[in-house]
């Protein structure tokens, strides 16, 4: 169902494909009511302040005082700037202007060049109505530059973007207290394709809403993102791609995924990133649009190495909290850690993946990883972790009540399912998504002999599993390496339906064989043989047909194949 690099959107140009478009909104929460909190720097030791006012300025002025400001942003290109110089836009003014600066800003680590605001009132606003202009403010080949206290939007494409066009490494860029809003593409974007990239990037206390994403970073080293907030973005809040080194901390990512991205959206996207930490962030209420998949809080897309997610709070997202994804090109995640995080009430509107707080699409897509010391508040229809390969350490995880969580009981002789006859919990008639059944239910339930569902008498005990419409149950079992099959007894609900309900079997999220169609009375059936490595494996029974169609299942067993 998912394609390679499925979350690819316009924010990485030729690195990604544009899968879809989002409706451009010309209004929204601008954030412009926030006054500029930082006074302009005082010039000294030969440095200069340059002032710009769209309401009071003229490009024939010298721009060196608040009384003689320039008027246009393009006038900045006429100046030559030294370390410590500041270019200051008048608070409360608005520029309907797009501008590009190439190799214009070369400050020093101790004395960066500053683009910021002066005066009191709303942040200076930069906007433009044209749809064919690519970027509002494009800055190429900058070094030791700080951009702060500005408002970008509405606009149709990118807001504040940093590129490299001379094939050299550049760095020490800080973006601080910038608000981006109402754009089809990324609000703040660092792009370094086929170049050494930017080094030492800091993004602090920035906010964004109704943009594709608040911040996208590609091909940079030592990236530090702190105390930022992304809300109601079309795709997600943050995209961290091909980054080496750094940390994201203290950020809030709320109610994103408002656009139609057929391959899924997420709050925080991580791809081909190395030696990076996401710490003390809150990601909540990500949305799943229509029938699209995902809507998870955080996505380890592929090829992430030594990335740690720690001390975060993931809650009330439509999809799972964290997904480890393998893009089927052999680009798997390695040595990634999820620790000391809190998980609560995710999977509110799941589609694919479904059923778990932490979801692995394949068993080997976080080799040598660690899932430890996390706390889960689990609904009856939600498991804490899908199957992982034996190289992943899973330890110290617990429920909110302090009960320890494990993937599966240890192997004791032959692998076996718990409650394969669905005799627990005992029900009076039938119970949908029952707790305490050893299985995790996503739809379906348990029915007793003589229940309203009209199942034939249970061939084992007095209760059976029912799966109605498209629903499923799953359970993790510890296996010795080898070949096995599932045996079970099946019947469909006989109400004169034109099409019976069927069953499919999945092992570690991979379907084994085709649809099994039973008769109206219980009979013995089996899956195709499957071969597994030693360790915990995810067993899933899934009904295969939509609508008011029901299949009954009883006496599920794991049988070794010689």
LOKE-674852 format. One line per 4 residues: number of its first residue (from 1); their letters; for each residue z, y negated, x of C-alpha. Coordinates in Angstrom, 1 decimal, padded with zeros to 4 digits. Layout:
<atoms>
NUM	a	Z,Y,X; ... $
</atoms>
This chain:
<atoms>
1	xxxx	000.0,000.0,000.0; 000.8,-002.4,002.8; -001.8,-003.6,005.3; -001.3,-004.3,009.0 $
5	xxxx	000.5,-007.6,009.6; 000.8,-007.8,005.9; 002.6,-011.1,005.8; -000.2,-012.8,007.7 $
9	xxxx	-000.8,-016.3,006.3; -002.4,-019.5,007.4; 000.5,-020.5,009.7; -000.9,-018.6,012.7 $
13	xxxx	-004.6,-019.4,012.3; -006.6,-016.7,014.1; -003.5,-014.8,015.0; -003.2,-014.1,011.3 $
17	xxxx	-005.5,-013.8,008.3; -005.1,-016.0,005.3; -004.4,-013.6,002.5; -003.9,-016.0,-000.3 $
21	xxxx	-003.5,-019.6,-001.4; -000.7,-021.3,-003.1; -000.8,-024.0,-005.7; -000.3,-027.4,-003.9 $
25	xxxx	002.3,-029.5,-005.6; 002.1,-033.3,-005.1; 005.7,-033.9,-006.0; 009.1,-032.3,-005.4 $
29	xxxx	012.4,-032.8,-003.7; 011.4,-035.1,-000.9; 014.8,-035.5,000.8; 013.8,-039.1,001.3 $
33	xxxx	017.1,-040.4,-000.2; 018.9,-039.3,003.0; 019.5,-042.3,005.1; 018.7,-042.1,008.8 $
37	xxxx	022.1,-041.2,010.3; 021.3,-041.9,014.0; 021.0,-045.4,015.3; 018.0,-046.1,017.5 $
41	xxxx	018.6,-045.8,021.2; 019.3,-048.9,023.2; 016.7,-049.5,025.8; 017.8,-049.8,029.4 $
45	xxxx	016.9,-049.4,033.0; 013.3,-050.3,032.3; 012.9,-048.2,029.2; 011.4,-049.8,026.0 $
49	xxxx	011.7,-049.5,022.3; 008.5,-049.7,020.3; 008.9,-050.6,016.6; 006.5,-049.8,013.7 $
53	xxxx	006.7,-051.0,010.1; 004.1,-050.3,007.5; 005.6,-053.0,005.2; 006.2,-055.8,007.8 $
57	xxxx	004.1,-055.0,010.9; 000.7,-055.9,012.4; -001.2,-054.0,015.0; -001.8,-057.4,016.8 $
61	xxxx	002.0,-057.6,017.5; 003.5,-056.4,020.7; 005.7,-053.9,018.9; 008.7,-054.6,021.2 $
65	xxxx	011.1,-055.9,018.7; 012.1,-055.4,015.0; 010.6,-058.9,014.4; 007.2,-058.0,015.9 $
69	xxxx	006.5,-054.4,014.9; 003.2,-052.6,014.9; 001.9,-051.5,011.5; 000.0,-048.2,011.9 $
73	xxxx	000.9,-044.9,013.5; -002.5,-044.7,015.2; -001.4,-047.8,017.2; 000.9,-045.5,019.1 $
77	xxxx	-002.1,-044.1,020.9; -002.7,-047.5,022.5; 000.5,-047.5,024.5; 001.7,-045.8,027.6 $
81	xxxx	005.2,-044.3,027.5; 007.7,-043.5,030.2; 010.8,-041.3,030.2; 013.4,-042.8,028.0 $
85	xxxx	011.1,-044.9,025.8; 011.5,-044.8,022.0; 008.9,-045.1,019.2; 010.8,-046.2,016.1 $
89	xxxx	009.6,-046.2,012.5; 011.3,-048.5,010.0; 013.5,-046.7,007.5; 012.3,-047.0,003.9 $
93	xxxx	008.6,-047.5,004.9; 005.8,-045.1,004.0; 002.6,-044.3,006.0; -000.3,-042.8,004.2 $
97	xxxx	-001.8,-041.8,007.5; -002.5,-038.7,009.6; -002.4,-039.0,013.4; -002.9,-037.0,016.5 $
101	xxxx	-001.3,-037.5,019.9; -002.7,-035.6,022.9; -001.0,-035.5,026.3; 000.7,-038.8,025.3 $
105	xxxx	004.4,-037.9,025.6; 005.8,-036.9,029.0; 009.5,-037.6,029.2; 012.1,-036.0,031.5 $
109	xxxx	014.9,-033.6,030.7; 017.5,-036.4,031.2; 015.4,-039.1,029.5; 013.2,-037.7,026.8 $
113	xxxx	010.7,-039.8,024.9; 012.0,-040.3,021.3; 010.1,-040.7,018.0; 012.6,-041.7,015.4 $
117	xxxx	013.7,-044.4,013.0; 015.4,-047.8,012.9; 017.2,-049.7,010.2; 018.9,-048.3,007.1 $
121	xxxx	017.7,-046.6,004.0; 015.5,-043.6,003.4; 013.9,-041.7,006.3; 010.5,-043.1,007.2 $
125	xxxx	007.9,-041.1,005.2; 004.5,-039.9,006.4; 002.2,-038.6,003.7; -001.5,-038.4,002.9 $
129	xxxx	-003.5,-037.4,-000.2; -006.6,-035.8,001.6; -007.1,-032.1,001.4; -009.6,-031.8,004.4 $
133	xxxx	-007.2,-033.2,007.0; -005.4,-030.3,008.9; -002.2,-031.9,010.1; -000.1,-035.0,009.2 $
137	xxxx	001.2,-035.4,012.8; -000.3,-033.3,015.5; 001.3,-033.5,018.9; -000.5,-031.8,021.8 $
141	xxxx	000.8,-031.0,025.3; 004.1,-032.8,025.0; 007.1,-032.5,027.4; 010.6,-033.7,027.0 $
145	xxxx	010.1,-035.2,023.5; 012.5,-035.7,020.6; 011.3,-036.2,017.0; 014.1,-037.1,014.6 $
149	xxxx	014.9,-038.7,011.3; 011.5,-038.5,009.7; 010.1,-037.3,006.3; 006.8,-035.4,006.1 $
153	xxxx	005.1,-034.9,002.7; 003.5,-034.6,000.3; 000.5,-033.2,002.1; -002.0,-030.4,001.6 $
157	xxxx	-001.8,-028.5,004.9; 000.5,-028.8,008.0; 003.2,-031.4,008.4; 004.6,-031.8,012.0 $
161	xxxx	002.7,-029.5,014.4; 002.9,-029.0,018.1; -000.1,-027.4,019.9; -001.1,-026.9,023.5 $
165	xxxx	-004.8,-027.6,024.5; -004.7,-027.8,028.3; -003.7,-024.2,029.1; -000.4,-025.2,030.7 $
169	xxxx	003.2,-024.6,029.8; 005.1,-027.5,028.2; 008.6,-027.8,026.9; 011.9,-029.3,026.2 $
173	xxxx	010.9,-030.3,022.6; 013.6,-031.2,020.1; 013.1,-031.7,016.3; 016.2,-033.0,014.6 $
177	xxxx	017.0,-034.2,011.1; 013.4,-033.9,009.9; 012.6,-033.2,006.2; 009.3,-031.5,005.2 $
181	xxxx	008.2,-030.9,001.7; 005.3,-030.3,-000.7; 002.8,-028.7,001.6; 000.5,-025.7,001.3 $
185	xxxx	001.2,-024.7,005.0; 004.1,-024.8,007.4; 006.2,-028.0,007.4; 007.1,-027.7,011.1 $
189	xxxx	004.8,-025.6,013.3; 004.8,-024.7,017.0; 001.6,-023.0,017.8; 000.8,-021.7,021.3 $
193	xxxx	-002.1,-019.3,021.0; -003.7,-018.0,024.3; -001.5,-020.4,026.4; 001.7,-020.1,028.3 $
197	xxxx	003.4,-021.8,025.3; 006.3,-024.2,024.8; 009.5,-023.5,026.5; 013.0,-024.7,025.5 $
201	xxxx	012.4,-025.7,021.8; 015.3,-026.9,019.7; 015.1,-027.4,015.9; 018.3,-028.8,014.5 $
205	xxxx	019.6,-029.9,011.0; 016.1,-029.9,009.5; 015.4,-029.2,005.9; 012.3,-028.1,003.9 $
209	xxxx	011.3,-027.3,000.4; 008.0,-026.5,-001.5; 006.2,-025.8,001.8; 004.7,-022.5,002.9 $
213	xxxx	007.6,-022.2,005.2; 010.0,-024.8,006.6; 009.5,-023.7,010.3; 007.0,-021.4,012.0 $
217	xxxx	007.1,-020.7,015.7; 004.6,-018.7,017.6; 004.2,-017.9,021.3; 007.3,-019.9,022.6 $
221	xxxx	010.2,-019.2,025.0; 013.8,-020.1,024.5; 013.8,-021.2,020.9; 017.0,-022.5,019.4 $
225	xxxx	017.2,-023.1,015.7; 020.5,-024.4,014.2; 021.9,-025.7,011.0; 018.6,-025.8,009.1 $
229	xxxx	018.0,-025.2,005.5; 014.9,-023.9,003.7; 014.7,-023.8,-000.1; 012.1,-022.9,-002.7 $
233	xxxx	009.4,-022.4,000.0; 006.1,-020.7,-001.1; 006.3,-017.8,001.4; 009.7,-018.0,003.1 $
237	xxxx	012.0,-020.1,005.2; 011.4,-019.2,008.8; 008.7,-017.3,010.7; 009.5,-016.3,014.3 $
241	xxxx	006.5,-014.8,016.0; 006.0,-013.8,019.7; 009.1,-015.7,020.7; 011.0,-014.7,023.9 $
245	xxxx	014.6,-015.7,024.1; 016.8,-017.9,022.0; 018.9,-017.9,018.8; 018.8,-019.0,015.2 $
249	xxxx	022.3,-019.9,013.9; 024.0,-021.5,010.9; 020.9,-021.7,008.8; 020.6,-021.3,005.0 $
253	xxxx	017.5,-019.7,003.4; 017.6,-020.0,-000.4; 015.2,-019.2,-003.4; 012.0,-018.8,-001.3 $
257	xxxx	009.0,-016.7,-002.2; 007.8,-019.0,-005.0; 004.1,-018.6,-004.1; 001.7,-015.7,-004.8 $
261	xxxx	001.5,-013.7,-001.6; 000.1,-010.2,-002.6; 001.4,-008.5,000.5; 004.9,-009.8,000.1 $
265	xxxx	007.1,-012.7,001.2; 010.5,-012.9,002.8; 013.3,-015.3,003.9; 013.1,-014.8,007.7 $
269	xxxx	010.1,-013.1,009.4; 010.4,-011.6,012.9; 007.3,-010.3,014.6; 006.7,-009.4,018.3 $
273	xxxx	009.9,-011.2,019.3; 012.1,-010.3,022.2; 015.7,-011.1,023.3; 016.4,-013.2,020.2 $
277	xxxx	019.5,-013.5,018.0; 019.9,-014.4,014.3; 023.5,-015.3,013.8; 025.8,-016.7,011.1 $
281	xxxx	022.9,-017.3,008.6; 023.0,-017.0,004.8; 019.8,-015.7,003.1; 019.9,-015.5,-000.7 $
285	xxxx	017.8,-015.5,-003.9; 014.4,-014.8,-002.3; 012.0,-014.2,-005.1; 009.3,-011.6,-005.8 $
289	xxxx	006.2,-013.0,-007.4; 004.7,-010.9,-010.1; 003.9,-007.4,-009.0; 004.0,-008.3,-005.2 $
293	xxxx	006.2,-006.1,-003.0; 009.0,-007.1,-000.6; 011.0,-010.4,-001.3; 013.5,-009.2,001.3 $
297	xxxx	015.9,-011.5,003.1; 014.8,-010.6,006.6; 011.8,-008.6,007.9; 011.6,-006.9,011.3 $
301	xxxx	007.8,-006.8,011.0; 006.8,-004.9,014.1; 007.1,-004.9,017.9; 010.5,-006.7,018.0 $
305	xxxx	012.5,-005.7,021.1; 016.2,-006.4,021.6; 016.6,-008.6,018.6; 020.1,-008.9,017.1 $
309	xxxx	021.1,-009.9,013.6; 024.9,-010.6,013.5; 027.5,-012.1,011.2; 025.0,-012.9,008.5 $
313	xxxx	025.4,-012.9,004.7; 022.5,-011.4,002.7; 022.9,-011.5,-001.1; 021.1,-011.6,-004.5 $
317	xxxx	017.6,-011.2,-003.1; 014.9,-009.7,-005.3; 014.0,-007.2,-002.5; 016.1,-005.4,000.0 $
321	xxxx	018.2,-007.3,002.5; 016.5,-006.1,005.7; 013.3,-004.2,006.3; 012.1,-002.5,009.5 $
325	xxxx	008.3,-002.2,009.2; 005.8,-000.3,011.3; 002.3,-001.8,011.0; 000.7,001.6,011.7 $
329	xxxx	-000.8,000.4,015.0; 002.1,002.0,017.0; 003.8,-001.4,017.3; 007.3,-000.3,016.4 $
333	xxxx	010.6,-002.2,016.8; 013.0,-001.2,019.6; 016.6,-001.7,020.4; 017.2,-004.0,017.5 $
337	xxxx	020.8,-004.5,016.3; 022.3,-005.3,012.8; 026.0,-005.8,013.1; 029.0,-007.4,011.3 $
341	xxxx	026.8,-008.5,008.4; 027.7,-008.7,004.7; 025.3,-007.3,002.1; 025.8,-007.9,-001.6 $
345	xxxx	023.7,-007.4,-004.8; 020.2,-007.3,-003.2; 017.3,-005.4,-004.9; 017.7,-007.5,-008.0 $
349	xxxx	014.0,-007.2,-008.8; 012.6,-004.7,-006.4; 009.2,-003.2,-006.4; 008.3,-001.8,-002.9 $
353	xxxx	010.4,-001.1,-001.0; 013.2,-000.3,-003.3; 016.6,001.3,-003.4; 018.3,000.3,-000.2 $
357	xxxx	020.0,-002.7,001.4; 018.4,-001.8,004.8; 015.0,-000.1,004.5; 013.0,001.7,007.2 $
361	xxxx	009.4,002.3,006.3; 009.2,005.1,008.9; 011.9,007.0,010.8; 010.8,005.8,014.3 $
365	xxxx	010.4,002.0,013.7; 013.7,000.9,015.4; 013.9,003.3,018.4; 017.3,003.1,020.1 $
369	xxxx	018.6,000.6,017.5; 022.1,000.0,016.2; 023.4,-000.5,012.7; 027.1,-001.0,013.0 $
373	xxxx	030.2,-002.6,011.4; 028.4,-004.0,008.3; 030.0,-004.3,004.9; 028.1,-003.4,001.7 $
377	xxxx	028.9,-004.1,-001.9; 026.8,-001.4,-003.5; 025.6,-001.0,-007.1; 025.2,002.6,-008.3 $
381	xxxx	021.4,002.3,-007.9; 021.6,001.0,-004.3; 022.0,002.9,-001.0; 023.0,001.2,002.2 $
385	xxxx	020.4,002.6,004.6; 017.3,004.7,004.5; 016.5,007.4,007.0; 016.5,006.5,010.7 $
389	xxxx	015.5,008.6,013.7; 018.2,010.2,015.8; 018.0,007.5,018.5; 019.5,004.9,016.1 $
393	xxxx	023.3,004.6,016.2; 024.8,004.1,012.7; 028.6,003.6,012.9; 031.5,001.6,011.4 $
397	xxxx	029.7,000.6,008.2; 031.8,000.4,005.1; 032.0,-000.6,001.5; 033.6,-003.8,000.3 $
401	xxxx	036.7,-001.7,-000.5; 036.8,-000.4,003.1; 035.5,003.1,002.4; 033.4,004.3,005.3 $
405	xxxx	029.7,004.8,004.8; 027.5,007.5,006.4; 023.9,008.3,006.0; 024.5,012.0,005.2 $
409	xxxx	027.2,014.7,005.7; 027.0,016.5,009.1; 025.0,019.7,009.2; 027.0,022.8,008.4 $
413	xxxx	024.8,025.8,008.5; 021.6,025.4,006.6; 020.7,021.9,005.2; 021.8,021.5,001.6 $
417	xxxx	021.6,018.9,-001.1; 024.8,017.8,-002.8; 024.9,018.2,-006.6; 021.5,019.9,-006.8 $
421	xxxx	022.3,021.0,-010.3; 023.4,017.5,-011.5; 026.7,018.8,-012.9; 028.5,015.6,-011.7 $
425	xxxx	029.5,013.4,-013.2; 030.1,015.2,-016.5; 028.5,013.2,-019.4; 029.0,013.5,-023.1 $
429	xxxx	025.4,013.0,-024.1; 023.4,011.3,-021.4; 024.0,008.6,-018.8; 021.5,006.3,-017.1 $
433	xxxx	022.0,005.5,-013.4; 025.4,007.3,-013.3; 027.8,006.7,-010.4; 029.4,009.5,-008.5 $
437	xxxx	026.4,011.8,-008.7; 025.7,012.1,-004.9; 022.2,010.9,-005.6; 021.1,007.3,-005.7 $
441	xxxx	019.4,006.6,-009.1; 016.6,004.0,-009.6; 016.0,004.6,-013.3; 016.6,008.0,-014.9 $
445	xxxx	019.9,009.7,-015.3; 021.8,012.8,-016.3; 021.5,014.5,-019.7; 023.8,017.2,-021.2 $
449	xxxx	022.5,020.2,-023.2; 021.8,019.0,-026.7; 021.5,015.4,-025.7; 019.3,012.8,-027.4 $
453	xxxx	016.6,013.5,-024.8; 015.9,016.9,-026.2; 015.7,018.8,-022.9; 015.5,022.5,-023.0 $
457	xxxx	018.8,024.2,-022.1; 019.7,023.7,-018.4; 018.8,026.8,-016.4; 021.9,026.1,-014.2 $
461	xxxx	025.1,024.8,-015.7; 024.9,022.4,-018.6; 023.3,019.2,-017.3; 019.9,018.2,-015.9 $
465	xxxx	018.3,015.2,-014.3; 015.9,013.2,-016.4; 013.3,010.8,-014.9; 011.5,008.5,-017.4 $
469	xxxx	008.6,006.3,-016.7; 008.3,005.5,-013.0; 011.8,006.2,-011.7; 013.3,008.1,-008.8 $
473	xxxx	016.5,009.6,-007.3; 017.1,010.1,-003.6; 019.7,011.6,-001.2; 020.0,011.8,002.6 $
477	xxxx	020.4,015.3,004.1; 021.1,016.3,007.7; 018.5,018.8,008.9; 018.0,020.9,012.0 $
481	xxxx	014.5,020.5,013.2; 012.1,022.8,011.5; 009.9,023.4,008.4; 011.3,023.5,004.9 $
485	xxxx	010.3,023.2,001.2; 012.1,022.0,-001.9; 012.5,024.4,-004.8; 013.5,023.2,-008.3 $
489	xxxx	013.1,024.0,-011.9; 011.1,021.5,-014.0; 010.1,020.9,-017.6; 008.6,017.9,-019.4 $
493	xxxx	009.8,016.5,-022.7; 007.7,018.0,-025.3; 007.0,015.5,-028.0; 003.3,016.2,-028.5 $
497	xxxx	002.4,013.8,-025.8; -001.2,013.7,-024.7; -000.2,013.5,-021.0; 002.9,015.1,-019.5 $
501	xxxx	005.2,013.6,-017.0; 004.8,014.7,-013.4; 006.9,014.8,-010.2; 006.2,013.8,-006.6 $
505	xxxx	008.4,014.7,-003.6; 008.8,012.2,-000.7; 010.4,012.9,002.7; 011.3,009.9,004.7 $
509	xxxx	009.2,007.7,002.4; 006.1,009.9,002.9; 004.7,011.8,-000.2; 004.5,015.6,000.4 $
513	xxxx	001.5,017.0,-001.5; 000.3,015.9,-004.8; 001.7,015.5,-008.3; 003.5,018.5,-009.8 $
517	xxxx	002.9,019.0,-013.5; 005.3,021.4,-015.3; 005.2,022.9,-018.7; 007.4,022.2,-021.7 $
521	xxxx	010.0,024.9,-020.7; 011.9,025.2,-017.5; 010.1,027.1,-014.8; 010.3,027.4,-011.0 $
525	xxxx	008.2,025.1,-008.8; 008.2,024.1,-005.2; 006.9,021.4,-002.9; 004.5,021.9,-000.1 $
529	xxxx	006.2,022.8,003.2; 007.2,019.8,005.3; 008.3,019.6,009.0; 011.1,017.3,010.1 $
533	xxxx	012.9,016.4,013.3; 016.6,017.0,013.5; 018.8,014.4,011.9; 019.3,012.7,008.6 $
537	xxxx	016.2,012.8,006.4; 015.7,011.0,003.0; 014.8,013.3,000.1; 013.3,011.5,-002.9 $
541	xxxx	012.2,012.9,-006.3; 010.0,010.5,-008.1; 008.4,010.7,-011.6; 004.7,009.9,-011.4 $
545	xxxx	003.5,008.5,-014.7; 004.3,005.3,-016.5; 005.2,004.9,-020.1; 007.6,006.7,-022.3 $
549	xxxx	007.2,010.1,-020.6; 010.1,012.2,-019.3; 010.5,015.0,-016.8; 013.7,017.2,-016.5 $
553	xxxx	014.8,018.5,-013.2; 017.5,021.1,-012.3; 018.6,023.4,-009.6; 017.1,021.6,-006.6 $
557	xxxx	017.4,023.5,-003.3; 016.2,023.2,000.3; 014.6,026.4,001.5; 013.7,027.1,005.2 $
561	xx	010.1,028.2,005.7; 009.7,031.0,008.3 $
</atoms>
